Amino acid sequence: MQKPEFSLTLSRFMVQKFSQIMIQRTAIFSDLTNFAAKAYALAAECDCEAGCPRCLHSTGCPQHNEALHKDLGLFLLDAISQAVQNT
């Protein structure tokens, strides 16, 4: 059986991490147009063809970034920017 102190410490840690994640998400969505524009510029200005670690890849991707496509990412970022601007 786990000690109550460990469970309480783990619970506090989880609440703190969840709070940090929610703050980060709020920051991104509160300035989504700017975030999408900067992400678009980063990928568009990169001279790679299909995406690279500099502009697209995620080091923690469990599928080894096989499903990522630079052209599709640029299309989606542009669509997000347009949708946010039209609201």
ChimeraX attribute file (.defattr): number of C-alpha atoms within 10 A of each C-alpha:
attribute: neighborCount
match mode: 1-to-1
recipient: residues
	/A:1	3
	/A:2	6
	/A:3	7
	/A:4	9
	/A:5	9
	/A:6	10
	/A:7	11
	/A:8	11
	/A:9	11
	/A:10	12
	/A:11	12
	/A:12	12
	/A:13	12
	/A:14	12
	/A:15	12
	/A:16	12
	/A:17	12
	/A:18	12
	/A:19	12
	/A:20	12
	/A:21	12
	/A:22	12
	/A:23	11
	/A:24	12
	/A:25	11
	/A:26	12
	/A:27	12
	/A:28	14
	/A:29	12
	/A:30	11
	/A:31	11
	/A:32	16
	/A:33	19
	/A:34	13
	/A:35	16
	/A:36	22
	/A:37	15
	/A:38	13
	/A:39	17
	/A:40	20
	/A:41	13
	/A:42	14
	/A:43	21
	/A:44	17
	/A:45	9
	/A:46	14
	/A:47	10
	/A:48	13
	/A:49	10
	/A:50	14
	/A:51	19
	/A:52	17
	/A:53	10
	/A:54	11
	/A:55	19
	/A:56	18
	/A:57	16
	/A:58	14
	/A:59	9
	/A:60	8
	/A:61	11
	/A:62	8
	/A:63	9
	/A:64	11
	/A:65	16
	/A:66	9
	/A:67	7
	/A:68	17
	/A:69	15
	/A:70	19
	/A:71	14
	/A:72	11
	/A:73	17
	/A:74	19
	/A:75	12
	/A:76	14
	/A:77	21
	/A:78	16
	/A:79	13
	/A:80	17
	/A:81	18
	/A:82	13
	/A:83	11
	/A:84	12
	/A:85	10
	/A:86	7
	/A:87	5
